[in-house]
Amino acid sequence: MIRRIIFILILTLVTTACGAAAPAATEAPATEAAATEAPAATELPAQPLLAEASQTLEPAQTFTPAPTHLPLSTPTETQLPPLELPTEAVNAPAKMVWDGTPTYLGDSTPGYSFRVTYDPDLWAVTSDQFGFPALGHRNIEYCVIAVTSGRGMPTNITVEHDVLFIDKVSFDVGIAYENGARKFVTYTGGDGTVITGFEVSFQDQVDTCLADAVTVLSTLQSVPVSQATPQP
């Protein structure tokens, strides 16, 4: 009986000891988890701090100098003096002639000159600014009929073309415009024997100058060089 009681006491002590040890074993992982999770709670967020720092810093400002606008210089065209005309001859004939060499020799019959007839009260034979023979208007300064040939035009010049037929004479008419205003007019043509070119330049009284010039050019004819009137 005593042995049974002693056995029951020993069994009770063993059972009690095993029951107390079990909770300790189950609580140990919680302690370790707490130990491993603690550093995570103490870490400082690096990215938010950088973001806050970038918000507090103002972007660097660069100084760009304002462009300096200089006034554009507009080139002014130097006006040449009017042509010097010879004094009108006393008791001059009603009509006089101007003979010259055609400017398109390759298209003209060799041995011929052009001839135009003019009123000496309105026109005088002279030389243009380049030294070539020309007719200068006595009543309209800068109204000049000069010989010319085909050439290139500046980019600011536009040309309109027309055709002029007068009896046996035909001309290709080129009206040159600069900024919408007539600058000069060219007349290229002849009577079939001579082909030559003329340029009529002007500044004032444009319509009158052109009308008087066409009156002269409409008399164009070809004459043998042996009959051409020498010009002073």
CYANA upper distance limits for C-alpha pairs under 8 A (distance plus 0.5 A):
  1 MET  CA      5 ILE  CA      6.88
  2 ILE  CA      6 ILE  CA      6.69
  3 ARG  CA      7 PHE  CA      6.57
  4 ARG  CA      8 ILE  CA      6.69
  5 ILE  CA      9 LEU  CA      6.77
  6 ILE  CA     10 ILE  CA      6.72
  7 PHE  CA     11 LEU  CA      6.57
  8 ILE  CA     12 THR  CA      6.55
  9 LEU  CA     13 LEU  CA      6.72
 10 ILE  CA     14 VAL  CA      6.67
 11 LEU  CA     15 THR  CA      6.61
 12 THR  CA     16 THR  CA      6.56
 13 LEU  CA     17 ALA  CA      6.62
 14 VAL  CA     18 CYS  CA      6.75
 15 THR  CA     19 GLY  CA      6.66
 16 THR  CA     20 ALA  CA      6.82
 17 ALA  CA     21 ALA  CA      6.84
 18 CYS  CA     22 ALA  CA      6.98
 19 GLY  CA     23 PRO  CA      7.94
 20 ALA  CA     24 ALA  CA      7.62
 21 ALA  CA     25 ALA  CA      6.97
 22 ALA  CA     26 THR  CA      6.92
 23 PRO  CA     27 GLU  CA      6.53
 24 ALA  CA     28 ALA  CA      6.83
 25 ALA  CA     29 PRO  CA      8.28
 26 THR  CA     30 ALA  CA      8.21
 27 GLU  CA     31 THR  CA      7.14
 28 ALA  CA     32 GLU  CA      6.85
 29 PRO  CA     33 ALA  CA      6.53
 30 ALA  CA     34 ALA  CA      6.61
 31 THR  CA     35 ALA  CA      6.68
 32 GLU  CA     36 THR  CA      6.72
 33 ALA  CA     37 GLU  CA      6.47
 34 ALA  CA     38 ALA  CA      6.53
 35 ALA  CA     39 PRO  CA      8.26
 36 THR  CA     40 ALA  CA      8.23
 37 GLU  CA     41 ALA  CA      7.28
 38 ALA  CA     42 THR  CA      7.16
 39 PRO  CA     43 GLU  CA      6.88
 45 PRO  CA     49 LEU  CA      7.38
 46 ALA  CA     50 LEU  CA      7.06
 47 GLN  CA     51 ALA  CA      6.73
 48 PRO  CA     52 GLU  CA      6.64
 49 LEU  CA     53 ALA  CA      6.61
 50 LEU  CA     54 SER  CA      6.66
 51 ALA  CA     55 GLN  CA      6.84
 52 GLU  CA     56 THR  CA      6.89
 53 ALA  CA     57 LEU  CA      6.91
 82 PRO  CA    141 GLU  CA      6.60
 82 PRO  CA    142 TYR  CA      6.07
 83 LEU  CA    126 THR  CA      8.20
 83 LEU  CA    127 SER  CA      8.07
 83 LEU  CA    128 ASP  CA      7.25
 83 LEU  CA    129 GLN  CA      8.06
 83 LEU  CA    136 GLY  CA      7.49
 83 LEU  CA    141 GLU  CA      8.38
 83 LEU  CA    142 TYR  CA      7.65
 84 GLU  CA    126 THR  CA      7.88
 85 LEU  CA    124 ALA  CA      6.81
 85 LEU  CA    125 VAL  CA      7.97
 85 LEU  CA    126 THR  CA      6.67
 85 LEU  CA    136 GLY  CA      7.38
 85 LEU  CA    138 ARG  CA      7.97
 86 PRO  CA    124 ALA  CA      7.33
 86 PRO  CA    125 VAL  CA      8.31
 86 PRO  CA    126 THR  CA      7.87
 88 GLU  CA     92 ALA  CA      8.08
 88 GLU  CA    120 PRO  CA      7.69
 88 GLU  CA    121 ASP  CA      7.86
 88 GLU  CA    124 ALA  CA      8.22
 92 ALA  CA    120 PRO  CA      7.70
 93 PRO  CA    120 PRO  CA      8.14
 94 ALA  CA    119 ASP  CA      6.71
 94 ALA  CA    120 PRO  CA      7.46
 95 LYS  CA    117 THR  CA      6.87
 95 LYS  CA    118 TYR  CA      6.17
 95 LYS  CA    119 ASP  CA      5.55
 95 LYS  CA    120 PRO  CA      7.01
 96 MET  CA    117 THR  CA      6.08
 96 MET  CA    118 TYR  CA      6.00
 96 MET  CA    119 ASP  CA      6.94
 96 MET  CA    120 PRO  CA      7.01
 97 VAL  CA    115 ARG  CA      6.98
 97 VAL  CA    116 VAL  CA      6.11
 97 VAL  CA    117 THR  CA      4.88
 97 VAL  CA    118 TYR  CA      6.66
 97 VAL  CA    229 THR  CA      8.16
 98 TRP  CA    115 ARG  CA      6.08
 98 TRP  CA    116 VAL  CA      5.87
 98 TRP  CA    117 THR  CA      6.82
 98 TRP  CA    118 TYR  CA      8.11
 98 TRP  CA    125 VAL  CA      7.78
 98 TRP  CA    229 THR  CA      7.87
 98 TRP  CA    231 GLN  CA      7.95
 99 ASP  CA    113 SER  CA      6.96
 99 ASP  CA    114 PHE  CA      6.05
 99 ASP  CA    115 ARG  CA      4.86
 99 ASP  CA    116 VAL  CA      7.12
 99 ASP  CA    228 ALA  CA      6.40
 99 ASP  CA    229 THR  CA      6.46
 99 ASP  CA    230 PRO  CA      7.78
 99 ASP  CA    231 GLN  CA      7.87
100 GLY  CA    113 SER  CA      6.03
100 GLY  CA    114 PHE  CA      5.95
100 GLY  CA    115 ARG  CA      7.15
100 GLY  CA    228 ALA  CA      8.22
101 THR  CA    112 TYR  CA      8.19
101 THR  CA    113 SER  CA      5.53
101 THR  CA    114 PHE  CA      6.79
102 PRO  CA    108 SER  CA      7.74
102 PRO  CA    113 SER  CA      6.62
102 PRO  CA    114 PHE  CA      6.61
102 PRO  CA    194 VAL  CA      6.84
102 PRO  CA    195 ILE  CA      6.64
102 PRO  CA    196 THR  CA      5.19
102 PRO  CA    197 GLY  CA      8.04
103 THR  CA    147 VAL  CA      7.67
103 THR  CA    148 THR  CA      7.12
103 THR  CA    149 SER  CA      6.47
103 THR  CA    195 ILE  CA      7.66
103 THR  CA    196 THR  CA      5.27
103 THR  CA    197 GLY  CA      6.62
104 TYR  CA    108 SER  CA      6.83
104 TYR  CA    149 SER  CA      7.68
104 TYR  CA    194 VAL  CA      8.35
104 TYR  CA    195 ILE  CA      6.12
104 TYR  CA    196 THR  CA      5.84
104 TYR  CA    197 GLY  CA      8.06
105 LEU  CA    109 THR  CA      7.96
105 LEU  CA    110 PRO  CA      7.78
105 LEU  CA    194 VAL  CA      8.31
105 LEU  CA    195 ILE  CA      7.86
105 LEU  CA    196 THR  CA      8.48
107 ASP  CA    194 VAL  CA      7.74
107 ASP  CA    195 ILE  CA      6.60
108 SER  CA    112 TYR  CA      8.28
108 SER  CA    192 GLY  CA      8.10
108 SER  CA    193 THR  CA      6.13
108 SER  CA    194 VAL  CA      4.86
108 SER  CA    195 ILE  CA      5.83
109 THR  CA    193 THR  CA      5.89
109 THR  CA    194 VAL  CA      6.57
111 GLY  CA    224 PRO  CA      6.48
111 GLY  CA    225 VAL  CA      6.10
112 TYR  CA    193 THR  CA      8.13
112 TYR  CA    194 VAL  CA      7.37
112 TYR  CA    222 SER  CA      6.63
112 TYR  CA    223 VAL  CA      5.99
112 TYR  CA    224 PRO  CA      4.97
112 TYR  CA    225 VAL  CA      5.53
113 SER  CA    194 VAL  CA      7.54
113 SER  CA    222 SER  CA      6.14
113 SER  CA    223 VAL  CA      5.91
113 SER  CA    224 PRO  CA      6.60
113 SER  CA    225 VAL  CA      5.99
113 SER  CA    228 ALA  CA      7.21
114 PHE  CA    194 VAL  CA      6.99
114 PHE  CA    196 THR  CA      8.24
114 PHE  CA    220 LEU  CA      7.18
114 PHE  CA    221 GLN  CA      6.28
114 PHE  CA    222 SER  CA      5.19
114 PHE  CA    223 VAL  CA      6.76
115 ARG  CA    219 THR  CA      8.22
115 ARG  CA    220 LEU  CA      6.03
115 ARG  CA    221 GLN  CA      5.84
115 ARG  CA    222 SER  CA      6.54
115 ARG  CA    223 VAL  CA      7.26
115 ARG  CA    228 ALA  CA      8.31
116 VAL  CA    216 VAL  CA      6.74
116 VAL  CA    217 LEU  CA      6.73
116 VAL  CA    218 SER  CA      8.32
116 VAL  CA    219 THR  CA      5.77
116 VAL  CA    220 LEU  CA      5.17
116 VAL  CA    221 GLN  CA      7.19
117 THR  CA    216 VAL  CA      6.46
117 THR  CA    217 LEU  CA      8.42
117 THR  CA    219 THR  CA      6.39
117 THR  CA    220 LEU  CA      7.96
118 TYR  CA    122 LEU  CA      8.30
118 TYR  CA    123 TRP  CA      7.09
118 TYR  CA    216 VAL  CA      5.98
119 ASP  CA    123 TRP  CA      6.51
120 PRO  CA    124 ALA  CA      6.46
121 ASP  CA    138 ARG  CA      7.76
122 LEU  CA    137 HIS  CA      6.18
122 LEU  CA    138 ARG  CA      5.70
122 LEU  CA    139 ASN  CA      7.13
123 TRP  CA    135 LEU  CA      6.50
123 TRP  CA    136 GLY  CA      5.97
123 TRP  CA    137 HIS  CA      5.12
123 TRP  CA    138 ARG  CA      6.01
124 ALA  CA    135 LEU  CA      5.94
124 ALA  CA    136 GLY  CA      5.93
124 ALA  CA    137 HIS  CA      7.19
124 ALA  CA    138 ARG  CA      7.45
125 VAL  CA    133 PRO  CA      7.52
125 VAL  CA    134 ALA  CA      6.30
125 VAL  CA    135 LEU  CA      5.15
125 VAL  CA    136 GLY  CA      6.99
126 THR  CA    133 PRO  CA      6.32
126 THR  CA    134 ALA  CA      5.81
126 THR  CA    135 LEU  CA      6.39
126 THR  CA    136 GLY  CA      7.10
127 SER  CA    131 GLY  CA      5.64
127 SER  CA    132 PHE  CA      5.65
127 SER  CA    133 PRO  CA      4.95
127 SER  CA    134 ALA  CA      5.66
127 SER  CA    135 LEU  CA      8.15
128 ASP  CA    132 PHE  CA      6.01
128 ASP  CA    133 PRO  CA      6.86
128 ASP  CA    134 ALA  CA      6.29
128 ASP  CA    144 VAL  CA      8.48
128 ASP  CA    146 ALA  CA      7.45
132 PHE  CA    146 ALA  CA      7.89
132 PHE  CA    147 VAL  CA      7.90
133 PRO  CA    146 ALA  CA      7.14
133 PRO  CA    147 VAL  CA      7.73
134 ALA  CA    144 VAL  CA      7.32
134 ALA  CA    145 ILE  CA      6.06
134 ALA  CA    146 ALA  CA      4.92
134 ALA  CA    147 VAL  CA      7.30
135 LEU  CA    144 VAL  CA      6.19
135 LEU  CA    145 ILE  CA      5.53
135 LEU  CA    146 ALA  CA      7.01
136 GLY  CA    142 TYR  CA      8.05
136 GLY  CA    143 CYS  CA      6.71
136 GLY  CA    144 VAL  CA      5.17
136 GLY  CA    145 ILE  CA      7.04
137 HIS  CA    141 GLU  CA      7.17
137 HIS  CA    142 TYR  CA      8.09
137 HIS  CA    143 CYS  CA      6.00
137 HIS  CA    144 VAL  CA      6.69
137 HIS  CA    209 CYS  CA      8.43
140 ILE  CA    204 ASP  CA      7.87
140 ILE  CA    205 GLN  CA      7.75
140 ILE  CA    209 CYS  CA      7.68
141 GLU  CA    202 PHE  CA      8.26
141 GLU  CA    203 GLN  CA      8.28
141 GLU  CA    204 ASP  CA      8.17
142 TYR  CA    201 SER  CA      7.35
142 TYR  CA    202 PHE  CA      5.61
142 TYR  CA    203 GLN  CA      6.61
142 TYR  CA    204 ASP  CA      8.29
143 CYS  CA    200 VAL  CA      7.52
143 CYS  CA    201 SER  CA      6.15
143 CYS  CA    202 PHE  CA      4.95
143 CYS  CA    203 GLN  CA      7.59
143 CYS  CA    204 ASP  CA      8.48
143 CYS  CA    209 CYS  CA      6.49
144 VAL  CA    199 GLU  CA      8.39
144 VAL  CA    200 VAL  CA      6.05
144 VAL  CA    201 SER  CA      5.91
144 VAL  CA    202 PHE  CA      7.18
145 ILE  CA    198 PHE  CA      7.01
145 ILE  CA    199 GLU  CA      6.22
145 ILE  CA    200 VAL  CA      5.14
145 ILE  CA    201 SER  CA      7.32
145 ILE  CA    213 ALA  CA      7.45
146 ALA  CA    198 PHE  CA      6.00
146 ALA  CA    199 GLU  CA      5.79
146 ALA  CA    200 VAL  CA      7.04
147 VAL  CA    196 THR  CA      8.26
147 VAL  CA    197 GLY  CA      6.26
147 VAL  CA    198 PHE  CA      4.91
147 VAL  CA    199 GLU  CA      6.63
148 THR  CA    196 THR  CA      8.25
148 THR  CA    197 GLY  CA      5.54
148 THR  CA    198 PHE  CA      5.60
148 THR  CA    199 GLU  CA      6.47
149 SER  CA    188 THR  CA      8.41
149 SER  CA    196 THR  CA      7.90
149 SER  CA    197 GLY  CA      5.94
149 SER  CA    198 PHE  CA      8.00
150 GLY  CA    197 GLY  CA      8.48
153 MET  CA    157 ILE  CA      6.78
156 ASN  CA    178 GLU  CA      6.67
156 ASN  CA    179 ASN  CA      7.80
157 ILE  CA    176 ALA  CA      6.84
157 ILE  CA    177 TYR  CA      6.08
157 ILE  CA    178 GLU  CA      5.52
157 ILE  CA    179 ASN  CA      8.17
158 THR  CA    176 ALA  CA      6.17
158 THR  CA    177 TYR  CA      5.71
158 THR  CA    178 GLU  CA      7.19
159 VAL  CA    174 GLY  CA      6.56
159 VAL  CA    175 ILE  CA      5.85
159 VAL  CA    176 ALA  CA      4.89
159 VAL  CA    177 TYR  CA      6.64
160 GLU  CA    174 GLY  CA      6.18
160 GLU  CA    175 ILE  CA      5.60
160 GLU  CA    176 ALA  CA      7.06
161 HIS  CA    172 ASP  CA      7.51
161 HIS  CA    173 VAL  CA      6.00
161 HIS  CA    174 GLY  CA      5.14
161 HIS  CA    175 ILE  CA      6.76
162 ASP  CA    172 ASP  CA      6.58
162 ASP  CA    173 VAL  CA      5.41
162 ASP  CA    174 GLY  CA      7.02
162 ASP  CA    175 ILE  CA      8.50
163 VAL  CA    170 SER  CA      7.81
163 VAL  CA    171 PHE  CA      6.32
163 VAL  CA    172 ASP  CA      5.29
163 VAL  CA    173 VAL  CA      6.06
164 LEU  CA    170 SER  CA      6.12
164 LEU  CA    171 PHE  CA      5.56
164 LEU  CA    172 ASP  CA      6.94
164 LEU  CA    173 VAL  CA      7.25
165 PHE  CA    169 VAL  CA      6.47
165 PHE  CA    170 SER  CA      4.94
165 PHE  CA    171 PHE  CA      7.00
166 ILE  CA    170 SER  CA      6.66
166 ILE  CA    218 SER  CA      6.54
168 LYS  CA    191 ASP  CA      6.24
169 VAL  CA    189 GLY  CA      7.86
169 VAL  CA    190 GLY  CA      5.93
169 VAL  CA    191 ASP  CA      5.20
169 VAL  CA    192 GLY  CA      8.36
169 VAL  CA    218 SER  CA      7.42
169 VAL  CA    220 LEU  CA      7.40
169 VAL  CA    221 GLN  CA      8.34
170 SER  CA    189 GLY  CA      6.16
170 SER  CA    190 GLY  CA      6.42
170 SER  CA    191 ASP  CA      7.33
171 PHE  CA    187 TYR  CA      6.05
171 PHE  CA    188 THR  CA      5.60
171 PHE  CA    189 GLY  CA      4.84
171 PHE  CA    190 GLY  CA      7.18
172 ASP  CA    186 THR  CA      8.39
172 ASP  CA    187 TYR  CA      6.20
172 ASP  CA    188 THR  CA      5.63
172 ASP  CA    189 GLY  CA      6.71
173 VAL  CA    185 VAL  CA      7.43
173 VAL  CA    186 THR  CA      6.13
173 VAL  CA    187 TYR  CA      5.29
173 VAL  CA    188 THR  CA      7.12
174 GLY  CA    185 VAL  CA      6.04
174 GLY  CA    186 THR  CA      5.49
174 GLY  CA    187 TYR  CA      7.11
175 ILE  CA    182 ARG  CA      7.47
175 ILE  CA    183 LYS  CA      8.33
175 ILE  CA    184 PHE  CA      6.89
175 ILE  CA    185 VAL  CA      5.07
175 ILE  CA    186 THR  CA      7.11
176 ALA  CA    182 ARG  CA      6.35
176 ALA  CA    183 LYS  CA      6.05
176 ALA  CA    184 PHE  CA      5.97
176 ALA  CA    185 VAL  CA      6.44
177 TYR  CA    181 ALA  CA      5.68
177 TYR  CA    182 ARG  CA      4.94
177 TYR  CA    183 LYS  CA      5.78
177 TYR  CA    184 PHE  CA      7.93
178 GLU  CA    182 ARG  CA      6.86
178 GLU  CA    183 LYS  CA      6.47
183 LYS  CA    201 SER  CA      7.54
183 LYS  CA    202 PHE  CA      7.78
183 LYS  CA    203 GLN  CA      8.38
184 PHE  CA    199 GLU  CA      7.49
184 PHE  CA    200 VAL  CA      6.31
184 PHE  CA    201 SER  CA      5.19
184 PHE  CA    202 PHE  CA      7.09
185 VAL  CA    199 GLU  CA      6.29
185 VAL  CA    200 VAL  CA      5.80
185 VAL  CA    201 SER  CA      7.19
186 THR  CA    197 GLY  CA      7.60
186 THR  CA    198 PHE  CA      6.13
186 THR  CA    199 GLU  CA      4.83
186 THR  CA    200 VAL  CA      6.70
187 TYR  CA    197 GLY  CA      6.16
187 TYR  CA    198 PHE  CA      5.64
187 TYR  CA    199 GLU  CA      6.79
188 THR  CA    195 ILE  CA      7.78
188 THR  CA    196 THR  CA      6.35
188 THR  CA    197 GLY  CA      4.72
188 THR  CA    198 PHE  CA      6.84
189 GLY  CA    194 VAL  CA      8.47
189 GLY  CA    195 ILE  CA      5.60
189 GLY  CA    196 THR  CA      6.14
189 GLY  CA    197 GLY  CA      6.89
190 GLY  CA    194 VAL  CA      6.01
190 GLY  CA    195 ILE  CA      5.11
190 GLY  CA    196 THR  CA      6.71
190 GLY  CA    220 LEU  CA      7.44
190 GLY  CA    221 GLN  CA      7.83
191 ASP  CA    195 ILE  CA      7.67
191 ASP  CA    220 LEU  CA      7.83
191 ASP  CA    221 GLN  CA      6.70
191 ASP  CA    222 SER  CA      7.56
193 THR  CA    222 SER  CA      6.85
194 VAL  CA    221 GLN  CA      8.39
194 VAL  CA    222 SER  CA      6.51
200 VAL  CA    210 LEU  CA      7.75
200 VAL  CA    213 ALA  CA      7.72
202 PHE  CA    206 VAL  CA      6.72
202 PHE  CA    209 CYS  CA      7.61
205 GLN  CA    209 CYS  CA      6.63
206 VAL  CA    210 LEU  CA      6.64
207 ASP  CA    211 ALA  CA      6.59
208 THR  CA    212 ASP  CA      6.68
209 CYS  CA    213 ALA  CA      6.61
210 LEU  CA    214 VAL  CA      6.60
211 ALA  CA    215 THR  CA      6.86
212 ASP  CA    216 VAL  CA      7.12
213 ALA  CA    217 LEU  CA      6.76
214 VAL  CA    218 SER  CA      6.36
215 THR  CA    219 THR  CA      7.71
216 VAL  CA    220 LEU  CA      8.13
223 VAL  CA    227 GLN  CA      6.99
223 VAL  CA    228 ALA  CA      7.02
224 PRO  CA    228 ALA  CA      7.00
